[in-house]
Amino acid sequence: MRALIVDDSRTMRTILGRIVSGLGFEVAQAGDGKQALAALATGPLPDLMLADWNMPEMTGYELVCAVRAVPAYAALKIVMVTTETETTQVASALHAGANEYVMKPFTPEIILDKLRMLGLVGG
């Protein structure tokens, strides 16, 4: 299983990377949405993308919209991991194609629960 972590915070990429690598994922990282799209285009395609909302160059919301516009990425599970807590933004992300939404701060158990719900890790 592969995961792509997209966040402009190196610290957050490291934290999420440790969590998902501990669950058996091979981890790649991108500092913004444009880097993430480049990583997806050059492959290999990940099974999971964890994306922040607030990033330079391209927001996580814009990234979700761009990814969902490409039929070849249809199987990619997307989890927004962000400080954005307004219900309208949560709804927007889910409507755009995010599969799950995690609010910062989070615990490793929350990430594990979301990945279980998506069928990416056993329970």
C-alpha positions as CSV (number, residue, x, y, z in Angstrom):
1,M,0.0,0.0,0.0
2,R,1.2,3.5,-0.8
3,A,0.3,6.9,0.7
4,L,1.0,10.4,-0.5
5,I,1.1,13.0,2.3
6,V,0.4,16.6,1.1
7,D,1.1,19.4,3.6
8,D,3.1,22.5,3.5
9,S,4.3,21.7,7.0
10,R,7.3,19.4,7.0
11,T,6.6,18.6,10.6
12,M,3.0,17.5,9.8
13,R,4.2,15.4,6.9
14,T,6.7,13.7,9.2
15,I,4.0,13.0,11.9
16,L,1.5,11.6,9.4
17,G,4.3,9.7,7.6
18,R,5.3,7.9,10.8
19,I,1.7,7.0,11.6
20,V,0.9,5.5,8.1
21,S,4.3,3.9,7.7
22,G,3.7,2.2,11.0
23,L,0.6,0.8,9.4
24,G,2.5,-0.7,6.6
25,F,2.3,2.1,4.0
26,E,5.1,3.2,1.7
27,V,5.1,7.0,2.1
28,A,5.7,9.8,-0.4
29,Q,5.4,13.4,0.4
30,A,4.5,16.7,-1.3
31,G,4.7,20.2,0.0
32,D,1.7,21.5,-1.9
33,G,-1.1,20.5,-4.3
34,K,1.0,21.2,-7.4
35,Q,3.8,18.9,-6.2
36,A,1.1,16.3,-5.4
37,L,-0.3,16.4,-8.9
38,A,3.2,16.0,-10.3
39,A,3.8,13.0,-8.0
40,L,0.5,11.4,-9.1
41,A,1.3,12.0,-12.8
42,T,4.8,10.3,-12.5
43,G,3.5,7.4,-10.4
44,P,3.3,4.9,-8.9
45,L,-0.3,5.8,-8.0
46,P,-0.9,5.7,-4.2
47,D,-3.8,4.0,-2.5
48,L,-4.2,6.9,-0.1
49,M,-3.7,10.7,-0.1
50,L,-3.7,12.7,3.1
51,A,-4.0,16.4,2.3
52,D,-4.1,19.6,4.2
53,W,-6.6,22.3,3.2
54,N,-4.4,25.4,3.6
55,M,-1.4,25.3,1.4
56,P,0.4,27.7,-1.0
57,E,0.2,27.2,-4.7
58,M,-3.0,25.1,-4.6
59,T,-5.3,24.4,-1.7
60,G,-6.3,20.9,-0.5
61,Y,-9.8,21.6,-1.8
62,E,-8.5,22.5,-5.2
63,L,-6.3,19.4,-5.1
64,V,-9.3,17.2,-4.4
65,C,-11.2,18.7,-7.3
66,A,-8.2,18.3,-9.6
67,V,-7.7,14.6,-8.6
68,R,-11.3,13.7,-8.9
69,A,-11.4,15.2,-12.5
70,V,-9.0,12.5,-13.6
71,P,-10.7,9.1,-14.1
72,A,-7.4,7.2,-13.6
73,Y,-7.3,8.4,-10.0
74,A,-10.9,7.2,-9.2
75,A,-9.7,4.5,-6.8
76,L,-7.5,6.9,-4.8
77,K,-8.8,7.4,-1.2
78,I,-8.5,11.0,-0.1
79,V,-8.5,12.1,3.6
80,M,-8.4,15.8,4.3
81,V,-6.3,16.5,7.5
82,T,-6.7,20.1,8.4
83,T,-7.5,22.8,11.0
84,E,-10.6,23.9,9.0
85,T,-13.5,23.0,11.2
86,E,-16.4,24.9,9.6
87,T,-19.1,22.5,8.5
88,T,-19.5,24.2,5.2
89,Q,-15.8,23.5,4.4
90,V,-16.1,19.9,5.6
91,A,-19.2,19.5,3.4
92,S,-17.4,21.2,0.4
93,A,-14.4,18.8,0.7
94,L,-16.6,15.7,0.9
95,H,-18.8,16.9,-2.0
96,A,-15.7,17.5,-4.1
97,G,-14.6,13.9,-3.6
98,A,-12.7,13.6,-0.3
99,N,-13.5,10.3,1.3
100,E,-12.9,11.4,4.9
101,Y,-12.1,14.5,7.0
102,V,-9.8,14.7,10.0
103,M,-9.4,17.8,12.1
104,K,-6.1,18.8,13.6
105,P,-5.0,18.2,16.3
106,F,-5.6,14.4,15.9
107,T,-4.3,11.2,17.5
108,P,-2.8,8.2,15.6
109,E,-6.0,6.3,16.7
110,I,-8.2,8.8,14.7
111,I,-6.1,8.3,11.6
112,L,-6.3,4.5,12.1
113,D,-10.0,4.6,12.5
114,K,-10.5,6.6,9.3
115,L,-8.3,4.2,7.4
116,R,-10.2,1.2,8.8
117,M,-13.5,2.9,7.7
118,L,-12.0,3.2,4.2
119,G,-10.9,-0.4,4.1
120,L,-7.2,0.4,3.8
121,V,-6.2,-1.3,7.0
122,G,-7.6,-4.3,8.9
123,G,-9.4,-4.0,12.1
